[in-house]
Amino acid sequence: MPRPPKGVTIADVAARAGVSLSTVSRALNGNTTVDPALAERVRTAAADLQYTASPLARSLVLGRTQTIAVVVPDLGNPTFQAILRGLSRAAAADGYHVLIADSAESVDEERILAVETRRRADGVILCAPRMPQDELDALVSGLGPVVLVNRSAGPGIPSVRADYRAALAAELAHLYDHGHRRFVYLSGIARSVANAARLEAIAAFRAQHPEADVAELPGGVDFDSGAAAADAVLESGATAALAFNDLVAMGLLSTVQAKGCRVPDDLSIMGFDDIPFARYTTPPLTTAAVPAAELGARAWTAMRGLLEGDEPAPPVALRPELAVRGSSGPAH
């Protein structure tokens, strides 16, 4: 078999095919977003030049690492795992790898990891739910290219998010339509932007339904937080409890039932996220299904556009869908 000519690079293939370097990269990686005619032209040029793609050579020619950094607050949370799954699969289809960093719910770590990983990657996809807005704006201004997940910043910074306010409003409306008038909400972390969106939905609900009572109890983001709130929920007299996320709801569900509370006869419980375990609780958990994997894939699409020199993509907002299961029912 003849050996490829020395010095043949991806740039030579691009020049022969009359396309950009990124188009060559995507075509040779089998990305289906490339126009079939262009892809065939690239393959023909590569064959004529006897070019074989080398990851190291490609990175050197493009001046890129072919790696994207993703900073998340908690790798133990199934929702972030789903976001990463959608993102990494979409990135892999374009020949990119994903470097993952866990900030352990620390705003200081978010800031440090965003800067440090950007030095080792071509761009950063940042999930920073608790960082103050002014600090986030200052941080992303020097990070580019950057895409935000469930946050927004100034012009030129693409963002993808779930519409948490609309989803919690749908949960409240569902319970109200089933006769519930006394609610309790187990809140998330106070500085969380997602928690603030839920509180906005509750405020709007109170204004629309002054006869309803919605109490707020300190919560958290994990199973133990829900379990710890069980006594307070039972003492509140509420007929329905809404949790910040499914993990909190599961902790509450398990603990109140151990105390003799019948779900949903005595207490309806609703989660948020629709993590894989939600449908397997006893009874199965009613929740708002966040399209987490799609959020991840959309984040990659926005990042790919930045890497290819496109105009920043407009903000994307995806609305979670209500998944009604056995943990919620009519008020008694």
N, C-alpha and C positions, 0 to 999 in steps of 0.2 A: 504493500500500500504506500503510495507517495506521501511524503511528509509535507505538512502545510508550509508555505513559504514563511521564512522568518520575518518578524516585524509586522505581520498582518494583525490589525486591531479592529475593534468594534467601530472605530471612526472610519476605517477604510470601507467596512460593510455599509455604514450609513451613507458615505459619499457615493458608493457605487449604486445603492438602491435609491438615492435621492430622498432620504428621510432623515428624521432626527435620531440622535443617539438613544433617546428614551423609547422611540418606536422600535428600534432594533432590539433593545433589551426586552421589551414586552413581547415582541413577535417571537424571539428565540426562546422565550420562557413559556410560549404557548398561551399567552393571555388572549382570551376570546374577545376582549374589547377592541382589539386591533382589526381594522378593516381587512377582510380576507384577501383582497387584491394586494394591499400593502404587505401583508404578512408573507404572501407568496413571493413578492418581489424581494423581500429581505432574505428569505430562505434561499432563493436563487443566487443572490449576490454573495451570501455566505458560502454556498457550495462552490461557486465560481472561484472564490478567493481561498477555498479550502480553510475557512475560518472555523475554529472550534471555540465556543465560549468558555472563558476562564473566569470564575468569580473574582479572583484577585486582579486579573488584568482589567476586567470590567470596572471594578472599583477605582483603579488607578486612572483609567481613561476618563471616567465620568467625574473624578474628583469626589467620589461618594463612597460611603461605607456599605451601602445597600442595607442599612439597618435603621430602624426607627425605634426611638425610646418611648415607652409608655409608663407614666407614673400614676399609680393607683393608691388609694388610702388603705386598702385591706384586701390582700389576696385570699384571705379565708372566707370572704363574702361571696356566695355563689353568683350574685349579680355581676360583680366585677370579673369573675371568671368567665361568665357568658360574654361580656363585652370584649374581653381579651380573645376569646375564641373566634368571635366574628371578625375582629380586627386582624388577628394573625393569619387567618385563612385567606382573607382578601389580600393582605400584603404579600403572602407567599405566592399567590397567583401572579403577582407582578415582580417576582424575584427578590423580594425584600424579607429580611428577618426582623424580629421584634425583640428588643431588649426591655425587660420588665423590671420595674423598681417599685417596692412597697414602702410607702411612707409611714405605715403603722399609725395612721390617724393623726400624725403630727404635722402642723402647719410649717414648722421650721424645717422638718425633713422634706416636705414637699418642695420647698424653695431650693434647698440644697441639691436634692436629687434632680430637679428639673435642669439646673445649671450644669451639674456634673455629667448627667447622661447626654445632654445636648452636645457636649464636647466629643462624645464617642459615637454620635449618630447623626444622620442627615436631617433629623427633625424630631420634635417632641409632641406627643399627644398627652395632654395633661388632664387628669381628673383631680381637681383640688376643691372639694366641696366645702371646706371650712375656712379657706383663706380669705381675709378681708378684701373687698373689691379693689380698694386703692393699691394694696400690695400686689394683687393679681395683675392689675393693669401695668404696674411698674415692672413686674417680672417678665410678662410676655413681650413687652416692648423690645427686650434685648435677646429674646430666645429664637426668633424666627428661623425656619418656618415652624409654626406651632398651631395645633388644633386643640380646642377645648371640648371636654365632654361634660355636659350638665352645668356648664358655666358660660358666661359671655363676657367679652371685653370690647375694646374699641374697634373702629373700622379696620378691615383688613385681617381680622383674626377669625377664621371660620369656627363655628361651634355646632355641635349636635347635642340635643338634649331630649329628655322625656318630659312631657307636660304633666308634672306632678300635681299642679293645682287642679287641672281639669279632671284628673283621675281620682283625686280624693273627693272632689265635688260629686263625682258619679257614685262613689261609695256611700257618701252621706245621703244622696237622693234615693239610692236603692234601699237603705235602711229606713229612711223616712216613709217611703212608699209602703213599707211593710209594718208600719205602725209604731216605729220606735220614736220616742221623744226625749229620752234621757241617754246621752252618749258620754263616753269617756275616750279621750285621745291620748295614747302613750307617745309622747313626743320623742324626737330624735335629739341629736346633739344641738345645743342652742345656736351655735354659729353656723350650722349647716344651711346652705342655700336651699336644698331640697326640703328641709323641715320648714323653712320660712314660706315656701310655696304652699305647703300643706296648711299652714296656719292662715294664709290668705284665703284659702278655700273655706276654712272653718269660719272666719270672720264674715265672709259673704253669706254663708249658710245661716249664721245667727241673724244677720240683718234681714234675710228673706223669711226666716221662720222664728220670730221672737218667742213663740210658745215652746220652742225646743230648748233644751239645756245641753250644752256641750262643755264638759269639764276637761281640763288638761292636766295630766299627771306627768312628772318627770319620767323619762324612759331611757332609751339608749339605742344601741344598734345590734345587740346580740341576744341570744337565747336567755342568758342569765338576767338580763334587764327585764324581759317580759315576766320571768318567774318571780323576780323580786317585787314586781308591781301587783301581783295577784291579790294580796289582801286589800290593798287600797282600791282596786277595781271592784271587788266584791262589796266593800263597805260603801262605795259611792252610790249604790242603788241604781246604777246604769243598767239598761237592758241590752246595750250594744257597746262594744269596745273596738276601736280602730287603732291598729299598731303602726308605728313608723315603717316597719318592714316585716317580712315574713318570719325572720328569725325571732324577733320580739313577740310576734303573734303566737309562734309555736311554743315559746317559753310560757306565755300566759295560758294558752290552751291546755298544755299538759298540767300545769300547776293548779288551775282552778278546778279541773276535773278531779284531780287527786283530793281536793277539798270537798268534793261532793256536788259541785256545780254542774248542771246539765247544759251542754252546748249542743244545739242552739236554744233549747227550751227556756233555760233561765238566763242565758247570756249569749248573744250573737257576737262572734269575733271575726274581724276582717284584717287581713295582712296587706302587704304591698310588695310587689316585685314579681311574684309567681316563680319562685326558685323551683328547681326540679323536685324538691321534697314536698312542696306544698300540697300536692294532690294526694299524698300518701299518709297524711296525718289522720287521726281519728277524732272527730269526723274530718273529711277533706276540707282544706282551708279555702274559704272565699277570699279573693285577693284581686289586686289590679295587676294585670300581666304586662310588665314592661318589656318592650322588644329589645332586650339588651344586646343580643347578637347583631341585630340590625344596626343598633347604635354604633357598635364597633366597626361594622363594615362601612357605614356612612362616614365615620371618622377617617378611615383609611382613604376613601374616595376624595375627601376634602384635602387630605395630606398629599395624595398623589398629584392633585391639581397644582398645589403649591410647588411641588418638586419639579413639575414640568413647565413652570413659568406661567400658568394660567392665572386669570383673575381669581381672587379669593372667593370661594363658594359662599352663597348666602346662608344664613343660619337655617338649621334643620330642627324642627320640633316634631317628635313622634308622640302620639297619644296612646297611653296604655289602655288596654281593653279590660273590662270587668269580667272576671272569671268567677261565676257564682257556683259555690259548692255547698257542702253540708254544714259548714260551721256558722252559717247565717240563716235566719228564718224570721217568721213573724214575731212581733212582740206579744208577750203574754201578761 
